[in-house]
Amino acid sequence: MRAGRLALAGAATLAGVAILVGLGVWQLQRLAWKEALIAAAESRAHAAPELLPPASQWSALKSADYEYRRVEARGMFDYAHQEHVFGALEEPRGRYGGVGFYVMTPLRLAGGETLIVNRGFVPDAMKAEADKGPSGEVGIVGLMRASEPRNPFTPADDPAHGLFYTRDVEALARAMQLGPHAPFSLDAEAGPDPLPQGGETRLSFVNNHLSYAFTWFGLAAALTAVFSVFAWGQRRG
């Protein structure tokens, strides 16, 4: 009976260790993928600006391929349909920070499509000062951004009062009553006007894969140690 228990425990331990080690190796693979993604994003963000991809390519674009790509777009701003996304700028590069809004303005392109441009940050008390901007055709250099995901703690948007809590392109496009539009937005770089304050994009990535790998390997080691103690007790008995 003792030998049977030991064999059963050994088989279960071996299976558990194999699973835990496999999860650790998978996290190391994810780590390599994430580090490559971060390196690519940083390279794109500091490269010379490319032309905005044509509308014919938008449907085939994947966010991993264009996120933080530095591009230049030309068009006319439609200030009558701009919206605001709530935000807190804790470490501003420019003069202003704190609680405020990111000014999201439609840019009408020559082909008739629209690109939503994040023109920059404006403090809550100075919101009205960023209602307008340059008129006529303008050239904007900035970083392509995918829609910002929501989480369970994200408040519900209030389109009736022009208040949004994420850079959700589709939600903004509905509120702006846009026709054909880009499935991404553009974070504008800092311009000559003090407000809105552009150039506040942060290249931030959650990268906990190494700690996850250590956790799985540690659990595998702990399981092995527990079985060793159990086996020693069985043999001693």
N, C-alpha and C positions, 0 to 999 in steps of 0.2 A: 504493500500500500504506500509506504514511504517512497519507494522508487517510482511508483506511478505518479504520485503528486509532484515529485521533483521533475519528472519528464514533462508533465503537463505544464508546470510553471516555466520550465526552460523553453518549451515551444512558444508559449504565450509571450515570454520575455523577448525571445528572438524576433517574433513578428512585430512586437511593439517597438523594439530598437530599430528594426529595418524601416518601419514607417517614420519614426522620428528623425532618423538620419536622412531619409529621403526628403522630408520636409525641410531640413536644414540645408541640404544641397540645392533644393529648389529656391530657397531664399537667397542663396549665394548667386544663383543664376539671375534671379530678379535684381539683385544688387548690381551685377554687371550691366544689365539692361538699363536700370535707372541711371547709373553713372554715365552711360553712353548718351542717354536722353538729355541729361543735364548739360553735358559737354556740347551736344548739338544745339541746344537752346541758347546757351551762352555765345556760341559761335555765330548763330543767326542774328542775335540781338545786337552784336557789335560789328556786323558786316556792313558793307556799302549797301544802300537801299536798292532793292529790285523794283521792277514795275509790279503793280498790283496784278495778280492773276486775272485773266479775262473771265467774264461771267460764264462762258461756255465750259470752264474747268471747275467751277465752284462745287457742283454736285459730286465730283469725284475726289475732292480734297479730303484728307484725313487730318484730324487735329494734331496727331503726333508728327505729321510731316510739315505743318506750317506754324505751330504755336511758337510765338516770339520771333517769327520771321520779320525782318525789317524791310518795309516796302514803302513805295511812294504812290499816292493816289491823287487824282485831280477831279474837281467837281465844284458844285455850289452848295453851301450849307443851307439847310431849311430850318431856320431857328423857330419857326412857328410850331413845329412838331417835335421839338426836343424834349427829352425826359431826364430825370435825375435818379441816380442810384446812391443810396445812403452808404457812407463809408467813414471810417476813422483813420486818419493818416497820422501814425504815431512817430515815424521818423522821416519827415519830409525832406526832400532834396532842395525844395524851393523855400520861399518865405513863410508860407502858410501851412498849418497842420491842425490836428485836432479833429473834432466832429464836423462833418460836412457832407458834401455830395460830389459825385462824379457826373459831369455834364455830358450826356449822351445825345449827340446831334446827328440827324440824317445828312449824309453827303450825297447829293444827286450827281450821278456819274453821266458822262456824255452819252452812253448807250441807253440811258433811261432807267438803269438799275440804281439801287441805293445801297450805300455802305454806312453802317452806324459807326460813328467816330466818338470815342471817349476823348473829349477835348481837354479834360483835366479836372483837377480838384478845386472846389470852392468851399470856403468855410460857411457854416450855416448862416451866420449873421450877414454874409456878403453875397448870398445866393443871387440876388437880383442883378449884381454887377457882372454876372457872366451870362446874361440872357442873350446878348448879341456878340457879334464878332465880325471878321472881315466879310465884305460883300463881294459879289462877282465870283469868277472862277479862282480857286485857290489850289495850291499844291500842299499836300499834307504828308509828312514822313512820320511813320510810327510802326508799332509792332502788331502783327496779326494776333488776335486772341480768340480762342474758342469760348463758347458759352460757359459761364461760371456755374458749376453744379450747386445744387441746393443740398442741405442736410436737414435732419429732423428739427434742428433748432433755428432754422431760417424763418423769420416772420413772413407772413403772407404779404404779397405786394398789394399796393393800394393804387391802382391805375386812375381811379376817379380823382385822386388828389395828387397825381404825378409822383408817386413815391414807390421806388423799387428797392429791393435788398440784394439782388444779384445782377450780374451782367448777363442776363438771360436774353439772348438775341431774339428768339421767337416771341417772348413775352413783350419785349420792347417794341418789336416790329408791329405786333398787334395794336399796342397802345398808340403807336405813331401812324397807324393805318397805312403801312407801306405796301407797295406792290412787290414786284420782283426785288429781292434784296440778298445781300451776301449772308451766308450762314455763319459768319464770324464778324467780329468787330475789330476796330483799329484803335490802339492806344497811342494818341498823338504825342510827339515829343514836345519839349518846352518851346514855346514861341515867343515873339516879341512882347505880347500882352501879358501883364502880371496875372490876370484871371481870365478864364480858368487856368490853373497851374498844371501844365502838361509835364511829361517826362517823369511821372511818379510810379511807373511800372516796376514791380519787384519780381525778380527771377527767384521765386521761392518754390522749393520742391520738398515734399515729405519723403524722406529716405531713411526708413527704419529697418531695412532689410537685413543689415548686418546684426543688429540686436536681436531680430527675430531668429536669425540663423543660430546665434549663440544660445538662445532660449531652447530651440529644438535639440541642439546637440547636448546642452546641459541636461535636459529631461532624459535623453537617451542614456547619458552617463549615470544619472540618478537611478533610472530603472535597472541598469546593469548592477549598480551597487546594491540595490534592494534585493535583487535576485541572488547576488553573491552571498549576502547575509543569510537569506533564507536557505540556500543550498548548504552553507556551512553548518547551519543549525540542524538540517536534516541529516547530514552526514555524521554530525556529532551525536545525534540521537541514535 
